């Protein structure tokens, strides 16, 4: 589970010594100088979010893609997740190790990226996009197939690789979140292999062309796509053969 950024505890002011003089400041200065792996990670992340080469107002924040537990360590039952949540709530942020923090993956969310995510949500979910209660059946798989074709057609008309990436991320994020089509469909969802090709051609571009940072967003995207790959490659095999998502 991801670490939670708790509020810093108030520091107790130094008290006078028994002789009436000021209390020693050595211990306090040493504590202030200590930087935990947790603090170092999020300080670095915030520096990327706020650095000078990102126009003001363009970045809205960041999305956590993977927490301190990797896929092998996570359990599948709701009870296990609830127990992990309780343990994480009680854990001090300063207790996270360098190795644990190194597992975190983030994607920086710009204003355009956020807009494309909202656009993709409406494209895929249609009239249900703003509903608090949604219903899905087999027909949803056909809606996803149709949404992909529409997205792919629009993608061909775009010349900005950064915009293409944001469209692909918005669409892929939406169908990963609403994955009913993976389990309830009548035809093999071969469109995922076409989607992989679109990602592959996009990720061949350098970070500057894509408008992404190399420190967090590219690793975050690769982590996200590997999780999506694991999901779709578990789809039962059809006459077309097993599903594959070769995006690299």
N, C-alpha and C positions, 0 to 999 in steps of 0.2 A: 504494500500500500504506500501511497505517496506521503512524505512527511508533511505535517501541518505547521505553518508558520505562526507560532504563538507569539503573544506580545511579550516584550522584554520585561523582566521583573524589575521593580524599582530598586535602585541601589541604596543601601543604608549609608547615611552620612557618617564620616569618621567622627568618633567621639574623642574627647580630651583624655589624656593619660592621667594616671593617678596623681602625678606630680603637678598637673595643671597645664602641661605643655600639649602641643598638637599630637594627635595619633600618627603613627608611622604610615606613610603613603605607599610604601614599596609593594605591599600585597595588592592594593587597589590598582596600581599602575600595571602590575603584571597581569591581573585579570582583564584589564581593559585592552591589553595588547594581544591577548589570545583571540584568534579567529578560528571558529569551528568550521569543519567541512561544510556544514549546512549554510552558515553565513557566507562563506567564500563562494559557494555555488550560486546562491541567489544574488549576491552582489555582482558577480560576473554576468549573470543573466540580465539583470537590470541595466548594466552598462551597455549591453548589446541593444536592448530595447531603446535606450535613451541616447545612443551615440550620435555624433554630429552628422553622419552621412544618411540618416533617416529623417526625412522632412517632418517638421513638427505637426502633430495631429494625425500622422499617417499610421502610427502603431497604436493599437488599442490595448494590447496585452500579450499574453502567451497562453497556449493550451498545453496541458500536461498529457503526454502520450503514453508514458510508462513511468510507474512509480519505482520505489526502491526494491520491490520484489519483482524478480523476473518471471516469465511465463511458467517455468518449471516449478517455482516455489508457490504459485497461487493455487488455491483449491477452488473447486467448482460449486460447492454448496453454499446456499445463502447463509447458513449458520456459521460456516467458516469465515465468510466475509465479515459478518457481524462481530465475531470474536476478534478478528484482526483489527477492525475499526476501533473497538474498545481498547485494545492494546496500544494502538497508535495514538489515541487521544491522551493516554496516560504517559506516553514517552516524551522525554525532554528532547527538543530539537538538537541540543548540543551533543546528544548521544549517538547521532548518526555518523557512521564512519566514512572515510574517503571512498571506499569500495561501494558502499550503498549509494552515496550521492552520485557516483559515476554511472549508475544504472538509469538515472533519470533522463527522460527525453522530452523535449519541448518543441513546439512549433510557434514561432512568432506570428501573431495575428494582426495583420494590417487592416486598414479600413476596407481596402478593395477585397482582401481575402475574406473578410467577414461578410461583405456584400455578396460575394460569389457563393458563400455557404448558404446564405438566406435564399439566393436565387435557385440553387440546386435543390434545396429543401422543398420549395414550391413546385419545381419542375417534377420531382419524383413523387411527392405526396399529393399534389393537386389540391382539390378542395379540402383535404384533411390537414393541410399544412399548419393551420392555426388552431386546430381543434385540440382540446385537452384530453379527449378520449377518442382513440382511433380504432378502426376495425379493418382487419386484413384477411384476405382469402387468396385462393389460387390466382385470381385475376390480377392481383397486385404484381405478380411476376411479369405479366405482359406489359403492365404500366412501366415497370423498371426497364424492360427491354426497349420500349418506345422512347423513354426518357433518355436512354443512352444514345440512341440514334439521333435524337434531336440535339443533344449536347455535342456529339461528334461532328455533326453538320455545322454547327455554330463555331466549333473549334477550328475548323478548316479556314474560316473566314478571318480569324484573328492573326495578326502579325506580331503582336507583343508576346514573347515567350513567358513573361511574368504573368500576364493575364491568362494564358493557356494553363499554366500551372495552377493558378487559383481556381479556375473552372474545374480542372481535373480533381483537385483536392476537395472542393465543395461537393462534387458529385460522388466521389468515392467515399467520403466521410458519411454522406447521407445514406448510401445503400449499405454501408457497414453498420450504421446505427439501427437502421430499420431492415433487418436481415431476414424477414419472413420469406422473401423470394428464394433464399437459399434452401429452405426446407419444404416449401409448398409451391411446386411448379410442375407443369406437364411437359415442358420441353427443356432440353439441356441448355443452360444459360451460357452458351458459347461466347456471348458478348464480352465476358470477363477477359478472354484472351485478346480480344481487340482492344479492350481497355488497357491491358498490360503493354501492348505495343505503343499506345499513345503515351503512356508514362515513360516508357523506355526512351523514346525519341526526345521527350521533354527533359528528362534527367541527364541526357548527354550534354545539354547546354551548361555553361559554367555559371557559377553563382551570381556573378555580376549581371549576366544576361537575364537570369531568372529573377533577379531582385531579391535574393535571399541571403542570409548569413550562413557562413560555413560552420560556425561554432555550435549552433543549436537547431536551426530550421532544417538544414539538409539531413543531419543525423536523425532528427525527429521524423522527417518525411520517410526516410528509409525504414525506420522502426515501425511507423504506422503501416506502410505498405507490406512489410513482412507479416504483420498481424493480419492484414486483410488477405494476404496470400494463404496463410494457414487456414483461414475461415473458408475460402472458396475451394481450396483443394481437398476439403473434407466432403464436398458435394458428391453424392453417389455417381458412379460412372454410368454413362449412357452410350448409345451407339456411336457417338462422336469421340468416345474415348474419355479418359480421366481429365478433369479440369486442371488447367495449369495457369499460373499467373507469373510469367517470366518477365518481370519489369526491369531487370538489371542486365 
